[in-house]
Amino acid sequence: MQVSSTVKELEEVIEQYHEALDVFVRGTPEPMKALFSRADDVVLANPFGSAVRGWESASGKLDEASSRFSAGEVLGYERLSTYTSADVATIYEVERGKVSVSGGPVTDWLLRTTTTFRREEGMWKVVHRHADPISRYDSEGPLRAT
C-alpha cells in the first residue's frame, strides 16, 4: 500500500475517532469502542485510574468512563504531531471541551493525549490511548499535587 493512501485512510479514521469522542463525553461509548482493536496488547490509560491492557479490560474502562460523563461537548483538537508508517501511526493532540463528570457542573476540560493506531486486516484500529489533564508547567514535575 502506498503511504499517501495510508495517510488518507488514517486521517479518515482520526475524523471518526474525533466524532466518537464527542458522543463518548455525552455518555455513549459504543462508537469509540468500535474503533479499538480487540487484541490482547491494547492499552488504555485515562484520567480515571491506572492503565489497563487487553480488550476486555479496556472495554470495561471505556464503559466506566463514558458512564460518568454527561452534557459533554468537544470544542477542538490541536494536533502537535503525527508519526506514520505503513502499519502503525501515533498522534499527539491536545483535546478541549466541556463536560459534567458524575453529575457535577459542566466544566471546561483539557487533555493531552497520545493515540496509536495499527492496521489490522486492512483497517486502522486504536491500540493505545493515553489521556491526562496535565497541561501546565509545575516545578514539582512528577511530584505535583494530584
N, C-alpha and C positions, 0 to 999 in steps of 0.2 A: 504494500500500500504506500502511496506517495505521502510524504509528510504534509503537504498542503491540504490534501483531503482529510488526513488525520486531524489536523488542527481545526478545520472547518467542522468536522463531526464533534470534536471536543467542545468547541465553542457553543454548539447547539445543545450539548448535554449540560454545559455550565449554565446556559439560559434556563433550561428545565430545572436545574438544581436551585437556581435563584427563585424561580416561581414556586417550587416545592417548599422552600424555606418560608416564603410569605404565608402559605397556608399552615405550615408547621407551627408558627408562632400564634396561630389562631386556634390551635388545639387539634389539628388534623395531621397525623404523622404519615399516613399511607403514601402520598406522592414522594416524600423524601425517602421512605423505606424502599420504594420501588427502584430507586437509583443506586442503592447499596448492593455490593457483591454479597453473595451468600457463602463466601469462603471462610475457612477457619482462621485466616490471618487478618480479617477485618479488624480495625482498631477505631474506637470512638472514645474521645476524651472531651467531655463537655463540662460546663461550669457547675454542674450538679454533683460532681463527685469524681471518684477515681476513674482512670481509663479502663476500658474493658476490651477484651479480644474475642473474636469469633462472632458469627452472625447472630446466634441465639442471644448472646449477652447484649450485643449492640442493638438488636431489635427491641429488646426489653427496655434498654436505656432510652431509646428514641421514643417509645411509647410513654415512658415515665416523664421525660422532659416535656414533650408536647402536651401531655395532660395537665401540666402545671401552668401552661400559657393560655391566655385569652386576650381578646381585644388587641392582638398584635398586628404590627404593620412594619414591613421592611421599607426603610426610607432610602437606602442606597448602599452601594458597594464601591470600595476603592481598591482596585487590583494593583498591588505593588509589584508582583512578579508572576511569571508563568514559566515553567520548565517543562518542555515537551520532548518526548522521544516517540518512537513508533507505537509502543505499547503501554507506556507509563507517563503520566503528567501530574504535576503538582502546581497548585495555585496558592498564593498568599494574598489574602484580602482583609480589609477592614470592613466589617458589616455594621450598619447603623439602622436603628429602628426604634419602635415604641412597643411596649408590651406590659400586660399585667401578669405578675407571677403569683400563683397561689391565691388569687382573688384580691391582691393588693392594688394600689393605684397604678394607672397606666404611667409608665416611666420610660424615659429615653434609655437606650442601651447602645453599647459599642463593644464589639468583639473583634479581636484579632484572630484570624482563622487560617489554618493550613489544611488544604484538602488535596488528597492524592486520588487520582483516577487510574484505573488499569483496564486495558482492553481485555474483555472476556467474551469469547465466542462472537467476536466482531462488534461488541458494544462496550462503550465506556461505562464503568461502574465505580462508585466510590469505594475505596478500600481503606481510607484513613481520613478522619476529620478530627481536628483539634481546635477547640474554640475556648478562648479565655478573655476575661474582661480587663486584663492588664493593658492600659493604654497610655499611661503617663510615667515619666521618669520617677523613680524612687531610689534615693541613695542607699536604702537598705537592700536593694536588689531582691534576692530570693528570701530575705528575712522580713520583707514588707509585711505590714499588718494585713490580716485577712478578714 
